[in-house]
Amino acid sequence: MHSSSLRDCDFQIIANGTSVELDHYFYGYSNTKRLGLFAPNRIEGVGAITLVMAHVTAFYNTYRANNEEFFAYPDYFTFQSLEPKAAYSQFDIWPDHKNVAAGTNSVERLNAITDRAINILLVPAGAATAHDFERQQLAAATRLIDTCYIYSEDGILTDPDLVIRCNSDPFDKWIDSVFNSIPGGENAAKAWRSAHNKDDTIEQSFRRIGLQEALKLL
């Protein structure tokens, strides 16, 4: 809940080439929305930190709008295929059971996602592959998942329709916490810092995609 200190002004959102306020982009957002960050290799999810934290802020805004005190965490999850799993607690994906072992094949992964009734699915860019999902899986995915985004491990996506900029502080520290949560993560952290710690802002890009395209990236 440390990130509940973030406010709309901490995000510069450019959607389809137009700058929009966070409350406008997330108009009508509900605190019952469930987000899933698919990061099969554990640490690539740092490439979506700005989008995840924008959703986290939209979640907390639903409580602030009612001027109510709260102790709550969003129902957001990561889905990972390697052990030990990386910890995304600094993304307010907490407790740790929300970092889910998703298996190594597409059927297991989709089961993990739909079993947690994910509505918003973030998938990393990669080679699209047609998968032989079961009929009931596709029915569940169609019923539950209403929004999908593609992201890049390095935060830079080709042909994006959404760009989010934030101050590097405190995001850099939160990113480091993901790398530091797994053995050997120091090298990945150094590579990230050398590529991104050149100025005071972090900029990441994304693209909305359809469900069928997202499923091909599981």
C-alpha positions as a Markdown table, in Angstrom:
| # | Residue | x | y | z |
|---|---|---|---|---|
| 1 | Met | 0.0 | 0.0 | 0.0 |
| 2 | His | 3.1 | 2.2 | -0.1 |
| 3 | Ser | 2.2 | 3.3 | -3.6 |
| 4 | Ser | -1.1 | 4.8 | -2.4 |
| 5 | Ser | 1.0 | 8.0 | -2.1 |
| 6 | Leu | 1.0 | 8.2 | -5.9 |
| 7 | Arg | -1.5 | 10.6 | -7.5 |
| 8 | Asp | -2.8 | 11.3 | -10.9 |
| 9 | Cys | -0.3 | 14.1 | -11.4 |
| 10 | Asp | 2.5 | 11.5 | -11.2 |
| 11 | Phe | 1.5 | 10.0 | -14.6 |
| 12 | Gln | 1.7 | 11.6 | -18.0 |
| 13 | Ile | -0.5 | 9.5 | -20.2 |
| 14 | Ile | -0.6 | 9.8 | -24.0 |
| 15 | Ala | -3.3 | 7.7 | -25.6 |
| 16 | Asn | -3.5 | 7.6 | -29.4 |
| 17 | Gly | -1.3 | 10.6 | -29.6 |
| 18 | Thr | -3.4 | 12.7 | -27.2 |
| 19 | Ser | -2.4 | 13.6 | -23.6 |
| 20 | Val | -5.1 | 12.6 | -21.2 |
| 21 | Glu | -5.5 | 12.8 | -17.4 |
| 22 | Leu | -5.4 | 9.6 | -15.5 |
| 23 | Asp | -8.9 | 10.0 | -14.2 |
| 24 | His | -10.1 | 10.4 | -17.7 |
| 25 | Tyr | -8.3 | 7.4 | -19.0 |
| 26 | Phe | -9.7 | 5.3 | -16.2 |
| 27 | Tyr | -13.1 | 6.8 | -16.2 |
| 28 | Gly | -15.6 | 4.4 | -14.6 |
| 29 | Tyr | -12.8 | 2.2 | -13.2 |
| 30 | Ser | -13.9 | -0.2 | -10.4 |
| 31 | Asn | -11.9 | -1.5 | -7.5 |
| 32 | Thr | -13.2 | -5.0 | -8.3 |
| 33 | Lys | -11.2 | -5.1 | -11.5 |
| 34 | Arg | -8.6 | -7.9 | -11.5 |
| 35 | Leu | -5.3 | -7.4 | -13.4 |
| 36 | Gly | -2.9 | -10.1 | -14.6 |
| 37 | Leu | 0.7 | -9.4 | -15.5 |
| 38 | Phe | 2.0 | -12.3 | -17.6 |
| 39 | Ala | 5.8 | -12.5 | -17.0 |
| 40 | Pro | 6.9 | -16.1 | -17.8 |
| 41 | Asn | 10.6 | -15.4 | -17.4 |
| 42 | Arg | 9.8 | -13.6 | -14.1 |
| 43 | Ile | 11.5 | -10.2 | -14.5 |
| 44 | Glu | 10.2 | -8.9 | -17.8 |
| 45 | Gly | 7.2 | -7.5 | -16.0 |
| 46 | Val | 9.3 | -4.4 | -15.1 |
| 47 | Gly | 8.7 | -3.3 | -18.6 |
| 48 | Ala | 5.1 | -2.6 | -17.6 |
| 49 | Ile | 5.6 | -0.9 | -14.2 |
| 50 | Thr | 4.1 | 2.4 | -15.3 |
| 51 | Leu | 0.9 | 0.8 | -16.6 |
| 52 | Val | 0.5 | -1.4 | -13.6 |
| 53 | Met | 1.1 | 1.5 | -11.2 |
| 54 | Ala | -1.4 | 3.6 | -13.2 |
| 55 | His | -4.0 | 0.9 | -12.5 |
| 56 | Val | -3.0 | 0.7 | -8.9 |
| 57 | Thr | -3.5 | 4.5 | -8.6 |
| 58 | Ala | -6.9 | 4.2 | -10.3 |
| 59 | Phe | -7.7 | 1.5 | -7.7 |
| 60 | Tyr | -6.9 | 3.7 | -4.8 |
| 61 | Asn | -8.7 | 6.6 | -6.4 |
| 62 | Thr | -12.0 | 4.7 | -6.0 |
| 63 | Tyr | -11.5 | 4.8 | -2.2 |
| 64 | Arg | -10.3 | 8.4 | -2.1 |
| 65 | Ala | -13.4 | 9.4 | -4.1 |
| 66 | Asn | -15.5 | 8.4 | -1.1 |
| 67 | Asn | -13.2 | 10.0 | 1.5 |
| 68 | Glu | -13.0 | 6.7 | 3.3 |
| 69 | Glu | -10.1 | 5.3 | 5.2 |
| 70 | Phe | -8.9 | 2.0 | 3.8 |
| 71 | Phe | -6.4 | -0.8 | 4.1 |
| 72 | Ala | -6.7 | -2.6 | 0.8 |
| 73 | Tyr | -4.6 | -4.0 | -2.0 |
| 74 | Pro | -5.8 | -4.5 | -5.5 |
| 75 | Asp | -6.6 | -8.0 | -6.8 |
| 76 | Tyr | -3.6 | -7.9 | -9.2 |
| 77 | Phe | -1.5 | -10.9 | -10.0 |
| 78 | Thr | 1.7 | -11.9 | -11.8 |
| 79 | Phe | 1.8 | -15.2 | -13.8 |
| 80 | Gln | 5.3 | -16.7 | -13.9 |
| 81 | Ser | 6.8 | -19.9 | -15.3 |
| 82 | Leu | 10.1 | -20.2 | -13.5 |
| 83 | Glu | 11.1 | -20.8 | -9.8 |
| 84 | Pro | 11.8 | -19.1 | -7.5 |
| 85 | Lys | 9.2 | -16.6 | -8.6 |
| 86 | Ala | 10.1 | -12.9 | -8.6 |
| 87 | Ala | 8.4 | -10.7 | -6.0 |
| 88 | Tyr | 6.3 | -7.8 | -7.3 |
| 89 | Ser | 5.3 | -6.5 | -3.9 |
| 90 | Gln | 6.6 | -3.1 | -4.7 |
| 91 | Phe | 4.1 | -3.0 | -7.5 |
| 92 | Asp | 1.5 | -3.5 | -4.8 |
| 93 | Ile | 1.0 | -7.1 | -6.1 |
| 94 | Trp | 0.8 | -8.5 | -2.6 |
| 95 | Pro | 0.7 | -10.8 | -0.6 |
| 96 | Asp | 3.2 | -13.1 | -2.3 |
| 97 | His | 0.6 | -15.7 | -3.2 |
| 98 | Lys | -0.5 | -13.3 | -5.9 |
| 99 | Asn | 2.7 | -14.2 | -7.8 |
| 100 | Val | 1.3 | -17.3 | -9.4 |
| 101 | Ala | 3.1 | -20.3 | -10.8 |
| 102 | Ala | 1.5 | -20.5 | -14.2 |
| 103 | Gly | 3.1 | -23.5 | -15.7 |
| 104 | Thr | 5.0 | -23.8 | -19.0 |
| 105 | Asn | 2.3 | -24.5 | -21.6 |
| 106 | Ser | -0.4 | -22.3 | -22.8 |
| 107 | Val | -3.3 | -24.4 | -21.4 |
| 108 | Glu | -1.9 | -24.3 | -17.9 |
| 109 | Arg | -1.3 | -20.6 | -18.2 |
| 110 | Leu | -4.7 | -19.7 | -19.4 |
| 111 | Asn | -6.2 | -21.9 | -16.6 |
| 112 | Ala | -4.2 | -19.9 | -14.0 |
| 113 | Ile | -5.4 | -16.6 | -15.5 |
| 114 | Thr | -9.1 | -17.5 | -15.7 |
| 115 | Asp | -9.1 | -19.3 | -12.4 |
| 116 | Arg | -8.4 | -15.9 | -10.9 |
| 117 | Ala | -11.0 | -14.2 | -13.0 |
| 118 | Ile | -8.6 | -11.7 | -14.6 |
| 119 | Asn | -10.3 | -8.8 | -16.4 |
| 120 | Ile | -7.2 | -6.9 | -17.6 |
| 121 | Leu | -4.3 | -8.9 | -19.1 |
| 122 | Leu | -0.8 | -7.7 | -19.9 |
| 123 | Val | 1.3 | -9.9 | -22.1 |
| 124 | Pro | 4.9 | -9.5 | -23.2 |
| 125 | Ala | 5.8 | -9.0 | -26.9 |
| 126 | Gly | 7.0 | -12.2 | -28.6 |
| 127 | Ala | 6.4 | -14.7 | -31.3 |
| 128 | Ala | 2.6 | -15.2 | -31.7 |
| 129 | Thr | 1.7 | -18.9 | -31.7 |
| 130 | Ala | -1.7 | -20.5 | -32.2 |
| 131 | His | -2.6 | -22.7 | -29.2 |
| 132 | Asp | -5.1 | -25.5 | -28.9 |
| 133 | Phe | -7.2 | -24.2 | -26.0 |
| 134 | Glu | -10.1 | -26.1 | -24.7 |
| 135 | Arg | -13.6 | -24.8 | -25.5 |
| 136 | Gln | -14.5 | -24.1 | -21.9 |
| 137 | Gln | -11.2 | -22.2 | -21.5 |
| 138 | Leu | -12.0 | -19.9 | -24.4 |
| 139 | Ala | -15.5 | -19.4 | -23.1 |
| 140 | Ala | -14.1 | -18.3 | -19.7 |
| 141 | Ala | -11.5 | -16.1 | -21.2 |
| 142 | Thr | -14.1 | -14.4 | -23.4 |
| 143 | Arg | -16.4 | -13.9 | -20.5 |
| 144 | Leu | -13.8 | -12.5 | -18.1 |
| 145 | Ile | -11.0 | -10.7 | -20.0 |
| 146 | Asp | -12.2 | -7.4 | -21.4 |
| 147 | Thr | -8.9 | -5.5 | -21.8 |
| 148 | Cys | -5.6 | -6.7 | -23.1 |
| 149 | Tyr | -2.3 | -4.8 | -23.5 |
| 150 | Ile | 1.0 | -5.9 | -25.0 |
| 151 | Tyr | 4.2 | -4.6 | -23.4 |
| 152 | Ser | 8.0 | -5.0 | -24.0 |
| 153 | Glu | 10.6 | -6.2 | -21.5 |
| 154 | Asp | 12.6 | -3.0 | -22.0 |
| 155 | Gly | 9.5 | -0.8 | -21.9 |
| 156 | Ile | 9.9 | 0.2 | -25.6 |
| 157 | Leu | 7.2 | -1.2 | -27.8 |
| 158 | Thr | 7.0 | -0.9 | -31.6 |
| 159 | Asp | 3.9 | 0.9 | -32.9 |
| 160 | Pro | 2.4 | 1.8 | -29.5 |
| 161 | Asp | -0.9 | 3.5 | -28.9 |
| 162 | Leu | -0.3 | 4.2 | -25.2 |
| 163 | Val | 2.7 | 5.9 | -23.6 |
| 164 | Ile | 3.1 | 6.5 | -19.9 |
| 165 | Arg | 5.8 | 8.8 | -18.4 |
| 166 | Cys | 6.7 | 9.0 | -14.7 |
| 167 | Asn | 9.5 | 10.3 | -12.5 |
| 168 | Ser | 12.2 | 7.7 | -12.1 |
| 169 | Asp | 12.0 | 8.1 | -8.4 |
| 170 | Pro | 10.6 | 5.9 | -6.8 |
| 171 | Phe | 10.0 | 3.6 | -9.7 |
| 172 | Asp | 13.7 | 2.7 | -10.2 |
| 173 | Lys | 13.8 | 1.4 | -6.6 |
| 174 | Trp | 10.7 | -0.6 | -7.1 |
| 175 | Ile | 12.1 | -2.1 | -10.3 |
| 176 | Asp | 15.3 | -3.0 | -8.5 |
| 177 | Ser | 13.3 | -4.9 | -5.9 |
| 178 | Val | 12.0 | -7.2 | -8.5 |
| 179 | Phe | 15.5 | -8.0 | -9.8 |
| 180 | Asn | 16.9 | -8.4 | -6.3 |
| 181 | Ser | 14.2 | -10.9 | -5.4 |
| 182 | Ile | 15.6 | -13.7 | -7.5 |
| 183 | Pro | 19.1 | -15.3 | -7.6 |
| 184 | Gly | 21.4 | -13.7 | -10.1 |
| 185 | Gly | 19.1 | -10.8 | -10.6 |
| 186 | Glu | 21.9 | -8.3 | -10.0 |
| 187 | Asn | 23.1 | -8.6 | -13.6 |
| 188 | Ala | 19.7 | -7.9 | -15.0 |
| 189 | Ala | 19.4 | -4.9 | -12.6 |
| 190 | Lys | 22.7 | -3.5 | -13.9 |
| 191 | Ala | 21.7 | -4.0 | -17.5 |
| 192 | Trp | 18.4 | -2.2 | -16.8 |
| 193 | Arg | 20.1 | 0.7 | -15.0 |
| 194 | Ser | 22.7 | 1.2 | -17.8 |
| 195 | Ala | 19.9 | 1.4 | -20.4 |
| 196 | His | 17.4 | 3.5 | -18.5 |
| 197 | Asn | 19.0 | 5.6 | -15.8 |
| 198 | Lys | 20.0 | 8.4 | -18.1 |
| 199 | Asp | 17.4 | 11.0 | -17.0 |
| 200 | Asp | 14.9 | 11.7 | -14.4 |
| 201 | Thr | 11.9 | 10.1 | -16.1 |
| 202 | Ile | 10.9 | 6.6 | -17.1 |
| 203 | Glu | 8.8 | 6.2 | -20.3 |
| 204 | Gln | 7.1 | 3.0 | -21.3 |
| 205 | Ser | 4.9 | 2.2 | -24.3 |
| 206 | Phe | 2.1 | -0.2 | -24.8 |
| 207 | Arg | -0.6 | -1.2 | -27.3 |
| 208 | Arg | -4.2 | -2.4 | -26.7 |
| 209 | Ile | -4.8 | -5.7 | -28.5 |
| 210 | Gly | -7.7 | -8.1 | -28.8 |
| 211 | Leu | -8.1 | -11.2 | -26.7 |
| 212 | Gln | -7.3 | -13.6 | -29.5 |
| 213 | Glu | -4.0 | -11.8 | -30.2 |
| 214 | Ala | -3.2 | -11.9 | -26.4 |
| 215 | Leu | -3.9 | -15.6 | -26.2 |
| 216 | Lys | -1.4 | -16.3 | -28.9 |
| 217 | Leu | 1.3 | -14.7 | -26.7 |
| 218 | Leu | 0.7 | -17.0 | -23.7 |
